[in-house]
Amino acid sequence: MRFGTIDWIAYVLAIIGGLNWGLVGAFNFDLVAAIFGEMSTLSRIVYVLVGLSAIYLIYTGTKLGKTVHHDHPTTGIR
């Protein structure tokens, strides 16, 4: 499977969101708010984009799960 531009953007945003939540949970530090300002327009845009990326990845993951066929480990038959 090859990733397109939207796939890469979604993965990067999901990683940013995951790292940010890790920092919030571990150190009570919101990196997005520190960079863009607490609940500023830019930080809200980042939060929305991270959420949309998660929805996109859920959608593409479930779609991919329906199209992937695995060979039988011993016979190679699908």
N, C-alpha and C positions, 0 to 999 in steps of 0.2 A: 504494500500500500504506500502510495506517495502522498505526502502532505502538500496541500496547496497553501497559498498565502493566508487565507482565512483560518485554516487549521493551525498554522504556526502562531498567528496572533492570538487565537483562543488559548493555545497551550501556554504561551508566555504570560497572558493575563491571568490564567488560572494559577500558574506558579507564583506570580506576584501576590495574588490574593491569598494563596496558601501560606506563603512566607509571612505576609502581613499578619494573618490570624495566628500563626505560630509565635510571632513577636508579641502580639497582644496577650496571648495566653501565658507565655513564659515570663514576660517582663512588663506587661501592662504598657507597651509602647506601640503606638499606631504609626508606622512609618509613612503611610500615605498622608495622614493628617500632618505629620511633621514636615513633609515636603511641600504639600499644597495648601495647608491650613485646615484647621478642624472644621469639617462640614462646609468648606468653601465650594464654589461651583466646580472647580477642577477636581477636588477630592470626591465629590458626589458623582461626577462623570466617571472617574476611575472605578468607584464602587459599582456603578451600574454596568460598566463594561465588563468587570470581573464576573458579575452575576450573569450577564448575557452569555459570556464565554462558557460558564459552567453549564448553562442550559444547552448551548450548542454542543458541548462535549458529551453531555448525556444523550442528546439526540443522535449524534453521529456514532456514539458507542453502541447504542441499542441497534441502530441500523447496521452497523458493521457486524455485530454479533449474530444477526440474522442471515448474513451473506457469507460468513466464513464457514468453510467445510473442512473438517479435520479428517485426515486419513486414519484408518484403523491402525493402531501401533504395530500389530504383527503381520497383518495381511496387506496393508496399504490400500485396502478397499474403502471407498467412501460410503 
